[in-house]
Amino acid sequence: MGDELDVVVIGAGVAGLAALHLLRSHGLRVRAYDAADDVGGSWWWHGYPGSRLDTEGHAYQYFFAEDLVRDWGWSERFPAGYEVLRWLRFVADRLDLRRDIVLSTPVVAASFDEERARWTVRTAHGETVGARFVVACTGLTPGPALELPGDGFAGTVVRTSRWPEKGPDLAGRRVGVVGSGTAAVQLVPRIAGEAAAVTLFAREPVAVVPRVNTMYGWRERDAYRARFAELRATLPHTPTGGDDGHRAGDIAELYADGSRRLWFGAPPSAAVTTHVRAAMTARLGDPAPAAVLVPASDDAPMTLDAGFLEAFGRADVDLVDLRADPIAAVRAEGLELASGAVHELDVVVLTEEYDAGPPALAGVEVRGPGGRALADAPGTVLGLATPGFPNLFTTAAAPAPTSRDAVMTTVREHQAAWIARAIRDLDAAGGTTIEAVVAGADTVDGVGDYVARCEQEAAAGYPSFRRS
């Protein structure tokens, strides 16, 4: 057995950094492990060109320390992914978190010892460490990419959810982008002109609204910094955890705002989707790509874009409709379609969506009392704890809001604070373990409702938990 700690945190992204800081502030011995080579979580893994935040920067903050907001200034209304990653590195350095973070070290197993009331955590390097608590800040897995029918491609295959930190170099190369979700919407216009040619192999299209992304100077930064107390008090109680949620009003004006206010946190109305589809068709100016890229359904996902549709007016950007002509085979020289057409490529990019898959904790072998597998558990209490697994806390389990309908810094900071409070209250009561008793509701009505339920649980003395 290796070191003995109070808490092991799995993950060093948005949730993991908040948890590490808040738990340490209560005097606990805490260590975080992450498989990545640096802090940042999803922002480290999804480092593809064009990756960008769709939340306005002033709301994408930690509000547990005003100096973090005061001393970091976003350069744009919607910061690029690399800037978000720099911000998370700034947080880790400012709060001196790195001394308790072990990088490039996946956690592969955790088992609970009933006699000792402690967890034993094992890493991929064979290290074991003991802890009273495990806090899993592992997020959700990306939505699955289209799997290629074979592996005979002689070029480079890369996934947007596993983008190498220093590449690949796409300059002067023929690039095939498979999938037409948010990652493709962000990637294609960013690499068009850099690559020799770009071909989008499109599946189900998403609706896009042109992002209005203004640069931020001192005046804009000072304006949102002056709202610190207001934002800290109000954001957790809004439906989305931000202030860019769906609003009623003139559709054309909301569209022109260039944000998510047309749809974020609420299903868009038929009038909204009709307006967006018409605008997309007009932007394309050609019925052929419009038939592939404009959704026919009102329930298609929506996202922001910056020149995605206009990229298909370029001579070096091509479009393939996989619904009409699917990929049939992988050749050394590229991808062959069912029609027999072969697209010669140097690089194939498989796009995957943020947070569209199951909880990543499923990739860790978690065993509770009696060897019970976490994978067999029926549900959770507020996504924070699972019946039958004492002293195990989670952050990315249902019904906690996801990035599809919530601002993740707001949600993850709240969860980290709730977990730290639960442990502090347990210690104050002289207890050793805290365990969810019965799984709770499967859904919540937005971030405000979720936060209220969590607060009610703690204020009532944790009635959904057994403390001993």
BELSULQUI-V656757 format. One record per run of one state. SS is the DSSP state (alpha for helix, beta for strand, coil for the rest). FROM is the first residue (numbers start at 1). LEN is the number of residues. If there is no record, write none. Layout:
ss & from & len
SS & FROM & LEN
SS & FROM & LEN
This chain:
ss & from & len
coil & 1 & 3
beta & 4 & 7
coil & 11 & 3
alpha & 14 & 11
coil & 25 & 5
beta & 30 & 4
coil & 34 & 8
alpha & 42 & 4
coil & 46 & 6
beta & 52 & 1
coil & 53 & 4
alpha & 57 & 3
coil & 60 & 6
alpha & 66 & 5
coil & 71 & 5
beta & 76 & 1
coil & 77 & 3
beta & 80 & 1
alpha & 81 & 14
coil & 95 & 3
alpha & 98 & 3
beta & 101 & 2
coil & 103 & 4
beta & 107 & 7
coil & 114 & 4
beta & 118 & 6
coil & 124 & 4
beta & 128 & 9
coil & 137 & 3
beta & 140 & 1
coil & 141 & 15
beta & 156 & 4
alpha & 160 & 3
coil & 163 & 11
beta & 174 & 5
coil & 179 & 3
alpha & 182 & 10
beta & 192 & 1
coil & 193 & 2
beta & 195 & 1
coil & 196 & 1
beta & 197 & 6
coil & 203 & 4
beta & 207 & 4
coil & 211 & 4
beta & 215 & 1
coil & 216 & 2
alpha & 218 & 8
coil & 226 & 2
alpha & 228 & 10
coil & 238 & 13
alpha & 251 & 6
coil & 257 & 13
alpha & 270 & 15
coil & 285 & 2
alpha & 287 & 7
coil & 294 & 8
beta & 302 & 4
coil & 306 & 3
alpha & 309 & 5
coil & 314 & 3
beta & 317 & 5
coil & 322 & 5
beta & 327 & 5
coil & 332 & 2
beta & 334 & 4
coil & 338 & 4
beta & 342 & 3
coil & 345 & 2
beta & 347 & 4
coil & 351 & 8
beta & 359 & 1
alpha & 360 & 4
coil & 364 & 1
beta & 365 & 3
coil & 368 & 1
alpha & 369 & 3
coil & 372 & 1
beta & 373 & 1
alpha & 374 & 3
coil & 377 & 4
beta & 381 & 1
coil & 382 & 3
beta & 385 & 1
coil & 386 & 6
beta & 392 & 3
coil & 395 & 13
alpha & 408 & 21
coil & 429 & 5
beta & 434 & 3
coil & 437 & 9
alpha & 446 & 14
coil & 460 & 5
beta & 465 & 3
coil & 468 & 1
